[in-house]
């Protein structure tokens, strides 16, 4: 009986994925720090804009913090996967793009889910054709509103933090 041999390409891919997974300590502390920074970025902008009520400011800041907490480990993994064995410029760019995409994507997704839960009261019964259309279009509208109105809450604090974390990441990859 001959043993099963896996193709070399699959072994290399699995090895690359294993090396890209951040340590639990880095993922946890990074997620906590990234969450605090993204929440603080939203909080500063909302306070400076003299926005709505304190309860709504807390809610939005918490949403940004949760999005940041979920995004950091995913963005760090993606950046490490893309930049393994590459120069520091590639590592910097990978961290910048992956963390930016993960943070905006996951925070926007959380915003869309919250938006959808608000409007669910007026939607058709679940899992009908009409409900599916309402679900898809409500989520798309929410994501559009997040891109138009929500991304500005990352400036300037979140952008500075993104730059700093990207530099840290590039230095770690050397």
PyMOL commands that set and color helices and strands:
alter all, ss='L'
color gray80, all
select helices_A, chain A and resi 8-20+24-48+54-83+88-122+129-154+157-173
alter helices_A, ss='H'
color red, helices_A
deselect
rebuild
show_as cartoon
